[in-house]
Amino acid sequence: MRGRVDGKTVRKDFTQTVQDKGGDKRTQAHATEKMTRSLFGCSTEELYQETGGREGDRTTLPQDAQTAYIVGETAATHRLKATPIEGNRSQKHVQIVDTVEDASKDVKGIFPWNW
């Protein structure tokens, strides 16, 4: 089945991949925080405050921020799927968060606020 890809679809694929690799909601939160810091240079809370968005609702962020999250989560999802994640829960947590951070750093340079 084909359909339009949007931020919600990308986020769902990202969170499912984190779960498939052995992560939990805490892992997702930490990975998202690392991604936000890599892409935007601030915390998730600061991003929402500085842009006037409602925390937890990405549709209230500026279009460029939404696009950055889509690109970051797409890159992170592909990287996670290609990376063996092994060990106990704590080890998997660290590996997942580190992999997401690395993928985010790889794509951050395409956004003008990082030039």
Legacy VTK file of the C-alpha trace (Angstrom):
# vtk DataFile Version 3.0
C-alpha trace
ASCII
DATASET POLYDATA
POINTS 115 float
0.000 0.000 0.000
1.219 3.474 -0.854
0.296 6.701 0.755
1.542 10.138 1.514
4.432 10.285 3.952
4.180 12.931 6.649
5.771 13.692 10.001
3.360 11.458 11.874
4.179 8.497 9.613
7.924 9.091 9.946
7.667 9.427 13.742
5.691 6.189 13.983
8.308 4.335 11.916
11.102 5.806 14.062
9.486 4.858 17.381
8.641 1.376 16.095
12.251 0.874 15.025
13.488 1.988 18.464
11.138 -0.584 20.028
12.174 -3.284 17.559
15.803 -2.698 18.566
14.975 -3.146 22.252
14.351 0.429 23.331
11.455 1.718 25.400
9.713 5.074 25.912
12.682 6.351 27.923
15.001 5.415 25.057
12.729 7.239 22.608
12.711 10.335 24.813
16.495 10.369 25.215
17.043 9.711 21.506
14.662 12.528 20.568
16.439 14.884 22.968
19.830 14.023 21.439
18.395 14.513 17.956
16.951 17.894 18.912
20.262 19.047 20.362
22.101 17.881 17.222
19.666 19.414 14.736
18.773 22.640 16.543
21.469 23.234 19.162
18.968 23.389 22.021
16.810 21.145 24.160
13.369 19.994 23.082
11.805 22.198 25.756
13.787 25.227 24.538
12.792 24.552 20.922
9.107 24.668 21.786
9.520 27.726 24.017
11.573 29.683 21.471
9.220 28.922 18.585
5.954 29.342 20.464
4.987 25.726 19.878
2.990 23.547 22.255
5.306 20.941 23.738
4.497 17.474 22.458
2.679 18.762 19.356
5.095 19.045 16.457
2.408 20.480 14.216
2.742 23.706 16.245
6.437 24.034 15.344
7.561 26.097 12.334
7.571 24.201 9.025
11.388 24.156 8.895
11.577 22.510 12.317
9.006 19.897 11.316
10.993 19.182 8.149
14.214 18.834 10.144
12.592 16.279 12.432
11.310 14.327 9.414
14.791 14.231 7.879
16.464 13.429 11.203
14.061 10.646 12.089
14.245 9.172 8.587
18.051 9.092 8.746
17.995 7.679 12.284
15.471 4.989 11.368
17.569 3.779 8.444
20.748 3.872 10.536
19.098 1.920 13.365
17.771 -0.716 10.980
21.283 -1.187 9.576
23.045 -1.288 12.962
23.273 -4.381 15.159
22.058 -3.447 18.660
23.047 -6.026 21.261
23.398 -6.544 24.989
21.176 -5.998 27.984
18.457 -3.330 28.163
20.851 -0.643 29.412
23.426 -1.415 26.716
20.755 -1.347 24.011
19.491 1.986 25.342
22.951 3.549 25.013
23.562 2.064 21.556
20.199 3.266 20.234
20.625 6.795 21.597
24.195 7.002 20.252
23.121 5.740 16.822
20.325 8.320 16.631
22.707 11.082 17.688
25.258 10.047 15.037
22.614 9.964 12.292
21.330 13.385 13.372
24.810 14.893 13.275
25.250 13.534 9.753
22.198 15.416 8.429
22.275 18.602 10.520
24.478 20.423 8.008
21.766 20.543 5.353
19.752 23.044 7.386
20.633 26.736 7.000
20.650 27.470 10.739
23.656 25.111 11.007
25.733 26.708 8.223
LINES 1 116
115 0 1 2 3 4 5 6 7 8 9 10 11 12 13 14 15 16 17 18 19 20 21 22 23 24 25 26 27 28 29 30 31 32 33 34 35 36 37 38 39 40 41 42 43 44 45 46 47 48 49 50 51 52 53 54 55 56 57 58 59 60 61 62 63 64 65 66 67 68 69 70 71 72 73 74 75 76 77 78 79 80 81 82 83 84 85 86 87 88 89 90 91 92 93 94 95 96 97 98 99 100 101 102 103 104 105 106 107 108 109 110 111 112 113 114
